[in-house]
Amino acid sequence: MNIARKTATRGSAGVANVAATNLAEELRTVPWLAQLALEGKVFIAGHGLEEAATDGIITTLDDTTPTFVLMAPLTGTIVIPIWAELRLMTEGGAAPDIYLTYVGVPRVTTTAGTTLDKLQLGGEATSSAALALKTVSAVPTFTSAQNVLLARRADILNDFQSVEAVTTLAQQQTMDRDTYALEFNFIEKFGGAFQLYKGTSIMSHTKTATTVSAYGCTFVWAEIPASIYDHIT
């Protein structure tokens, strides 16, 4: 039986390995993401409780200047997005737009930005290789054919918070619904098949017609070594 636990290597064919069974002699398994968390390979990054929000682009949607980025390193690590939430903190006095895209070409070598605070979710202490960035100042340009829109909050009513939410269309934030957030569950939608590798990324772009709007974000992801998973057949 080839079962490996708490190790980066798999059991060799024909070599016995330790496995746990219940009283009915059924194999006890751990969900894969939970196992990765036990191994210290699941991370979260984003704004803290009292941290200032991040300003978005003022007027123009610009692919070279995303507001937030989750990106795989160029080598060594596969990044599996689990969950993302992008929050509108202040509207900037105009209609704010926010986009979440998958960029399928490597942009890591010349990407410049400020690192989001990272924390590890469970397990042994390990370091994260993924780039989780805010206030991104430079990303090499990419074409429409090299990215896919995953979700957006666009064409939002003007003065979304200060005017529309008060007068035209009442907006409410409840315990289970945040009108001012864009949430995306990668595991629920893709079952873990969505992966970032060799510099590919998830990017969040924003624009506001006049003055700057400010945003917050949270990314949750897992990391696995490319040397183990890259050529599994």
N, C-alpha and C positions, 0 to 999 in steps of 0.2 A: 504494500500500500504506500503510495507516494504522496505523503502529506507533510508539508513543511510549515512551521509556525515560528514567528519572530525571527525570521532570517531572510536575507535577500536572495538566497539560492533555493532552487527546487530540489526535491529528493531525486536521486539518480534512479534510473530504471532498475528494478530488481533488488533495490536496497530498502530494507525496512526502516520506517520512520515512525515517530511517536504520533498517535492520533487519539482523540478523546471519543468515548462512546457513552451513551446513556444506559439506563437499566435494561432497556429492550435491545441492547447491543446495536443500536443505530448510531451511525457516525454523527457526532456533534460538529456542526459547521458554524463558522462566523461569517456574517455578511462581509463582502469584500471591502467595502469602504470602512466598515468598523475595524476590520483587520489592519487596513492601512493606517487608521488612526492609532491603533495599539502599537504600531511600529513607528509612530511619530512622523508620518508622511502626509498628514492633513493639516492645512494651514488656513488662517483667516487674516484678512487685512482690511483696513479702512479707517474711517474717522473715529476718534475716541469721543467720550461723553461730552467733554468741554472743548473739544478741538474746533478751531475755526473752519467753516466750510470752504470749499474750493471754488474760485471764480471760474466761470466758463468763458467761451469765446464771445466777444461782444455782438457782432452783427452777422458774420458769414460762416456758414458751414465749411470747414476747412479740414480735409483729410489728413494734412500734415500736423495738425494741432489738436489731438484728442484731449478730452478733459481727464479721463481715467484709462488705464491700460492694465490688463493682465496678460503677460507674454511669457512663452516658454524660452529658456535659454537656447543658444545656438546648438549646443551639443549636450549630451549626457542625461537629460531629464525630460520625461514626458509629463505634461501638466494636464490634469483632468479637471475642468471647471465643474463645480458642484452647484453653486448658487451665487447670484449677484443681486444686489438691490442698489438702485440709484435714486437719490432723494433730492427733491427741489427744496432748498433751504430758504432762499430769498429770490424773488422773481425779477428784480432789477427794473421794475416798473414797466414791463412790457411782456409780450407773449413768449414764454420760454419753450424751447424744443430740446428733446434729448433722444439720442439714438444709441442702440447697442448693436454692434456688428462683429462678425467674424472676419478677420483679415488673414487670408490663406497664403500669404507670402512672407518670408522672413524680413523683419524690420528691426531686429535687436541690435545690430552692430553700431548704428548711429542714433539710436533712440536716446533722448535726454529728458529727464524729468526728476521729480522729487519722490523718494520712496515712501509709500504708505506704511504705516506702522503694521508690523506682522506679529501674529501670535500663533503658537502651535496648539493644535487640538489633540490633547492626549498623547500617551506613549512616551517613549524615550526621547530625550532631547536630541533633535537633529536640526540641521540648517536647511533653509529653503533656497532653491536655485531660481525660482520663478521671479520675474520682474512684476511688481505691483506698484504702479506709479500714479501720481497726481501731478497737476501743473506741468504737463508734458510740453516741452518747448520745441522739440524737433522729432519728427518721424519722417522717413523717406516717403515720398508720395506713392500712392498705389492707384490702380485703375478701378473702374466700376466692375470689371470682370474678375478682379482679385479680392473682392469682399462681398459678403452677403449680409443683408440686414436681418437681424434676429428679432428685434422689438423696437418700438419707438413710442414716444409721447410727443406728437408734433401737431401743428395747426391748433394749438391750444388757444383758448379764448384770451383776448388781450387783458393785461393786468390781472392775471389769473388769481392771485391771492388777495390783492388789495382792493380790487373792484368787483370782478365777476363773482368771487366766492362770497362777497358780502351782499351784493345787490342782484345781479342778473341770474346766476345759477349757484345756489347755495352748495358749498362743498363742506363735507364733514369728514373728519378723521375719527375713526372708531378703533376699538381694540383689535379688530380683525381686518380693517381696510384703511389704507393710507392713500388718499386721493393724490398726494403729492409725490408718490414713489413709483418707480418702474422696477418691478421684480421679475426675475427670470430664474427658473429652476431647471438647470441643465440635466440633472439626473432624471427628473420626472418626464422631461420632454424627449431626451435622447437615450435614457437608460445606461449612461456611462460611455456611450460610443463617441461622444464629443470629446476630442482630445487636441491639445496644442503641442506642437513638436517642432524643433529646429527653427525657432523664431516666429512661429505663427502666434496669433493673439486674439484676444477679445478687446475691443476698443469701444469706449463711450465718447461720443461727440455731442456737443451742445451748441446752441446759438440762441441769442436773444436780440430782438430787433433794435433796441436802443442801448441802454446801459447794461452792465454786467449782472447776470444772475449767478447765484452761488449754489453749489451742489455738495451732497455728501454721498459716500459710496461704501459698500461692503462687498468683498469678494471672498468666497470659500472655495478651496480647491485641494486636490490631492496631487502628490508627486510620486512617480515611480521611476526607477532607473531604466534608462534606455537600453543598457547592456543586457538586461534580463528580458525585456518585453519587445524589443525592436524587431526581432526576426522569429517570433514564435510561429510555428506551423502546425 
